[in-house]
Structures are given as C-alpha cells and as structure tokens.
Amino acid sequence: MTPLTLAEVEALARAAHEGQTDKAGRPYAEHLAAVAEGVRARGGDADQIAAAWLHDSVEDDALTRDRLAAAALTPRTKAIVDALTKRPGEAPEAYARRILATPGAPLVKEADLAHNADPDRLAVLDGPTRRRLTEKYARMRALLGQGPGRERGPERTG
C-alpha cells in the first residue's frame, strides 16, 4: 500500500474535523495546520507532519481507531498518532511516558503544546479557562522535559 501524500493527509484531516471549532470558536483545521507547520519548522519529517495533521483525530472522534488503522499511512505515522491520543481517565504522567517512548511523537507534541499555549490564542478565552489551560500545558511540558519557548533542532529518530 502506498502511503497517502501529505496533501492527501491534510485533506483527510480537514474533512474529518469539518465543522469542529476550538475553544475560541475558530475552525479546528487552523490548529491542525499550525501544528503541522510547527513540526515542519522544527525539522520534522513527513511521518511527523502527517501525524500532526491527524494528532487529534481519534481523540476528538473525527476518525475511529479502525478508520485510522485502515488508512494508507506509514506504521510510524500511525504509532505517533496513537501515542498522542489520550485515553479516557489516563493520568498525564502515563500519557507523557507513552509520548516519550514513541519515536517522533515528542516533536509533534511540542508543536501542539506551542500552538495551544500561544498567548494570542489563550487571550480570547475567559480568565478561569485561560489559567486552567496555561497550567495544564505547562505541566505537560514539564513532564515531557520541554521548557516553555525552548528551541530545538531536528529530532533524532534513528
């Protein structure tokens, strides 16, 4: 099976999240595009960029696990998406351990957290929500060993 191109993955992700919005009411695809660009800017490869487009697809019920498993994606892309998919009731520590144990996943999560914690995005939220999310993102960054604003080069996945 030939894996989907990045343009095809983007189209799949956009279609899967059609009609969904983020907490600020913006089209959810804007977040996916920002994370994919963040991965690209951090030196991520095609598998990581594809995973960035799909990183919330199962968690947000945009795609089922079966549909993702059957999709023409590389095993590595599927593994990264699976690692980034939170399980119901899962502790943040367990979630972070799974991400750290999956080659390629930490860089995608770093780009996701960077966009989620963008002050301009958070500024449009009400105070309690903004504080709760800021603390949540800071905690996950700490668990992953990713300090705020930390720049990094291409991730070694060898």
C-alpha positions as CSV (number, residue, x, y, z in Angstrom):
1,M,0.0,0.0,0.0
2,T,1.3,3.4,-1.0
3,P,1.0,5.9,1.9
4,L,-1.1,9.0,1.4
5,T,0.8,12.1,0.4
6,L,0.9,15.0,2.9
7,A,-1.7,16.8,0.7
8,E,-4.0,13.8,1.0
9,V,-3.4,13.5,4.7
10,E,-4.2,17.2,5.1
11,A,-7.4,16.7,3.1
12,L,-8.4,13.7,5.2
13,A,-7.8,15.7,8.4
14,R,-9.7,18.7,7.2
15,A,-12.7,16.6,6.2
16,A,-12.6,14.6,9.4
17,H,-12.7,17.8,11.5
18,E,-15.1,19.7,9.2
19,G,-17.5,21.8,11.4
20,Q,-15.4,21.4,14.5
21,T,-14.1,24.5,16.3
22,D,-11.5,25.1,19.0
23,K,-12.3,26.6,22.4
24,A,-12.1,30.1,20.9
25,G,-14.6,29.2,18.2
26,R,-12.1,29.1,15.4
27,P,-12.2,26.3,12.8
28,Y,-10.3,23.4,14.2
29,A,-8.3,22.9,11.0
30,E,-6.5,26.1,11.8
31,H,-4.9,24.4,14.8
32,L,-4.0,21.3,12.8
33,A,-2.3,23.5,10.1
34,A,-0.4,25.4,12.8
35,V,0.8,22.2,14.4
36,A,1.9,20.7,11.1
37,E,3.8,23.9,10.3
38,G,5.3,23.8,13.8
39,V,6.5,20.3,13.2
40,R,7.9,21.3,9.8
41,A,9.7,24.3,11.3
42,R,11.2,22.1,14.0
43,G,12.8,19.8,11.3
44,G,10.1,17.1,11.5
45,D,9.8,14.6,8.7
46,A,6.9,13.5,6.5
47,D,5.6,10.9,9.1
48,Q,5.6,13.6,11.8
49,I,3.9,16.2,9.7
50,A,1.2,13.6,8.7
51,A,0.8,12.8,12.4
52,A,0.5,16.5,13.2
53,W,-2.5,16.8,10.8
54,L,-4.1,13.7,12.5
55,H,-2.9,14.1,16.1
56,D,-6.4,14.9,17.5
57,S,-8.5,12.9,15.0
58,V,-9.2,9.8,17.2
59,E,-9.4,11.7,20.5
60,D,-11.9,14.2,19.0
61,D,-14.0,11.4,17.4
62,A,-13.2,12.8,14.0
63,L,-11.9,9.4,12.9
64,T,-12.4,6.0,14.6
65,R,-9.4,3.9,15.6
66,D,-10.4,1.4,12.9
67,R,-10.5,4.0,10.2
68,L,-7.1,5.3,11.3
69,A,-5.7,1.7,11.4
70,A,-7.0,1.1,7.9
71,A,-5.8,4.4,6.4
72,A,-2.9,4.3,4.0
73,L,-0.4,5.7,6.4
74,T,3.0,4.5,7.4
75,P,3.2,2.4,10.6
76,R,5.3,5.2,12.2
77,T,2.7,7.8,11.5
78,K,0.0,5.6,13.0
79,A,2.2,4.9,16.0
80,I,2.8,8.7,16.6
81,V,-1.0,9.4,16.3
82,D,-1.7,6.5,18.7
83,A,0.8,7.8,21.2
84,L,-0.7,11.3,21.0
85,T,-4.3,10.0,21.6
86,K,-5.3,10.4,25.2
87,R,-7.2,7.5,26.7
88,P,-10.2,8.2,28.9
89,G,-9.2,8.6,32.6
90,E,-5.5,8.4,31.7
91,A,-3.1,10.2,34.1
92,P,-0.9,12.9,32.5
93,E,2.2,11.0,33.6
94,A,1.2,7.9,31.7
95,Y,0.3,9.9,28.6
96,A,3.7,11.7,28.8
97,R,5.5,8.3,29.2
98,R,3.8,6.9,26.1
99,I,4.8,10.0,24.0
100,L,8.4,9.9,25.2
101,A,8.6,6.2,24.3
102,T,7.3,6.7,20.8
103,P,10.0,7.8,18.3
104,G,8.8,11.0,16.6
105,A,6.0,11.8,19.0
106,P,7.7,14.3,21.3
107,L,8.4,16.7,18.5
108,V,4.7,16.6,17.4
109,K,3.5,17.2,20.9
110,E,6.0,20.0,21.3
111,A,4.5,21.8,18.3
112,D,0.9,21.0,19.6
113,L,1.7,22.5,23.0
114,A,3.4,25.5,21.5
115,H,0.3,26.3,19.5
116,N,-2.1,25.5,22.3
117,A,-0.2,27.8,24.7
118,D,0.2,30.6,22.3
119,P,-0.7,33.8,24.3
120,D,-2.7,35.2,21.4
121,R,-4.9,32.1,21.3
122,L,-5.3,32.0,25.1
123,A,-6.1,35.7,25.3
124,V,-9.6,35.3,23.8
125,L,-10.6,32.8,26.5
126,D,-12.2,33.7,29.8
127,G,-9.8,34.1,32.8
128,P,-10.5,30.8,34.5
129,T,-10.2,28.8,31.3
130,R,-7.1,30.6,30.3
131,R,-5.5,29.9,33.7
132,R,-6.5,26.2,33.7
133,L,-5.2,25.6,30.2
134,T,-1.9,27.5,30.9
135,E,-1.3,25.3,33.9
136,K,-2.2,22.2,32.0
137,Y,0.1,22.9,29.1
138,A,3.0,23.9,31.5
139,R,2.6,20.7,33.4
140,M,2.7,18.6,30.2
141,R,5.7,20.5,29.0
142,A,7.4,19.7,32.3
143,L,6.5,16.0,32.1
144,L,8.0,15.9,28.6
145,G,11.1,17.9,29.5
146,Q,10.1,20.6,27.2
147,G,10.6,24.1,28.7
148,P,8.4,27.0,27.5
149,G,9.8,28.6,24.4
150,R,12.6,26.1,24.2
151,E,14.0,25.9,20.7
152,R,15.4,22.7,19.3
153,G,16.8,21.3,16.2
154,P,15.6,18.3,14.2
155,E,14.6,15.4,16.3
156,R,16.8,12.3,16.0
157,T,14.6,9.3,15.4
158,G,17.3,6.9,14.2
